[in-house]
């Protein structure tokens, strides 16, 4: 679960910050159409793509692997993260980037040294939401992973619930262990997360 969550979060953050900045600061042909496609991807339920995703992972040899499971989460997750990061970058003043360009900064330098540090609240929000969603995901992990040794924490907890009897000791212990990483992530990033949720609430 830790491997899948960390890999998914890292990919989503890198893609979302780059794409969100591009959608917010650059004008290119088809920008709005492409953004609306990402918005549309957020509206597709996971159940609708479960079978196609199963066939796709099987075709590329990543079925029953943790890497393949991580990649299966990127569709809707990346779309939502791009939507969120675009809003954060739009809220930042363009004058900061113009001043950096006048001082000789490259376009990547403007993004890396000016806008990205100011978007820490948005990044923290994406990290917490994506970590929570990936860690607690059950349907994809239970479908795409059949090897008991590769089961993530949610399907493993479900195995403690039997048809005629339930191992409540194992279930309770597993639930406590499942809570610890999410609580730790939130405690570390809570200040940035709260700032991200309240960004734009006040003006002046």
Long-range contacts (C-beta under 8 A, 24 or more apart in sequence): 1-135, 1-152, 1-153, 1-154, 1-181, 2-181, 3-66, 3-70, 4-66, 4-69, 4-70, 4-73, 4-134, 4-141, 4-152, 5-131, 5-134, 5-135, 5-181, 7-66, 7-67, 7-70, 8-70, 8-73, 8-74, 8-77, 8-130, 8-134, 9-127, 9-130, 9-131, 9-134, 11-70, 11-74, 11-78, 12-74, 12-77, 12-78, 12-81, 12-126, 12-130, 13-81, 13-123, 13-126, 13-127, 13-130, 15-74, 15-78, 15-81, 15-82, 16-78, 16-81, 16-82, 16-84, 16-85, 16-126, 17-85, 17-116, 17-119, 17-123, 19-78, 19-82, 19-85, 19-86, 20-81, 20-82, 20-83, 20-84, 20-85, 20-86, 20-88, 20-89, 20-122, 21-85, 21-86, 21-89, 21-111, 21-115, 21-116, 23-82, 23-86, 23-89, 24-85, 24-86, 24-89, 24-90, 25-89, 25-94, 25-97, 25-115, 35-82, 35-86, 38-78, 38-79, 38-82, 38-83, 39-79, 39-83, 41-75, 41-76, 41-79, 42-76, 42-79, 42-80, 42-83, 44-75, 44-76, 46-76, 46-139, 46-140, 47-139, 49-75, 50-139, 50-140, 50-143, 53-140, 53-144, 54-143, 54-144, 57-144, 63-144, 64-144, 64-145, 64-146, 64-147, 64-150, 65-150, 66-145, 66-150, 68-144, 69-140, 69-141, 69-144, 69-145, 69-152, 70-134, 72-140, 72-144, 73-133, 73-134, 73-137, 73-140, 77-130, 77-133, 77-134, 80-129, 81-126, 81-130, 84-122, 84-125, 84-126, 85-119, 85-122, 85-123, 85-126, 87-122, 88-119, 88-121, 88-122, 88-196, 88-199, 89-115, 89-119, 89-122, 91-199, 91-200, 92-118, 92-119, 120-192, 121-192, 121-193, 121-195, 121-196, 121-199, 122-196, 122-199, 123-192, 124-189, 124-192, 124-193, 124-195, 124-196, 125-192, 125-193, 125-196, 125-197, 127-185, 127-189, 128-185, 128-186, 128-189, 128-193, 131-181, 131-182, 131-185, 132-182, 135-178, 135-181, 135-182, 136-178, 136-182, 153-177, 153-178, 154-178
